Amino acid sequence: MKKIIKRTLLVASLTLLVTGCQESKEEHAKNMMDGDTLSGNAMDGYNTEPKDGQVGYVRFNKDQLDENAERKREIKVNREQMADMISRMILRYENFDDVATVVTDNEVLVAYKRADDTDRDLAADMVQKTAYSLVPSFYHVYVSDNPASFGDVQSLSNSTVYDEGYNETINSIIKKMKKSPQGKVDETNPKQPNVGPNTNTEAETGMEN
């Protein structure tokens, strides 16, 4: 009988704990919406649990924002996801067999192995433009088909922008990568190219748009 009572109390405690956690999450989401975005229509707030395939939507009123703080706000991207996306998109082309990508605070470095029947300049242009089409316009993209570049890119995989000698290491790798064809987009051009996996023709990319 005592065992049954203990089990009942344990189940009840767990139920209260789970309910409390759910309420805390709901209260946090509501507070976040009330403080940051326009109240009223639920679509004016953040989608805290978006459905699969759901669009991203956020609305702000200018009076809600501190203009000075916004000017200083750092634009952040998920670098790991961005590197993952770039590598996957390049491998959709028939022209590539292996791709390694590292995304830093403002550079994208891509090492790749092209198919033997693919022209070096064409391959570099495809890789460079694909990367540019997926990142913010302040990024610079550097590519290389030199097999040694895979080791260089991998050596940065656990780096942070705060590491000692970080800039020197990045610049050294970029200098080596630039010995390979770099594509047709000038690194000083801040405009995004109007090309990429979704805009090139099927004849150029080997895949449907």
Disulfide bonds with the S-S distance in Angstrom:
none
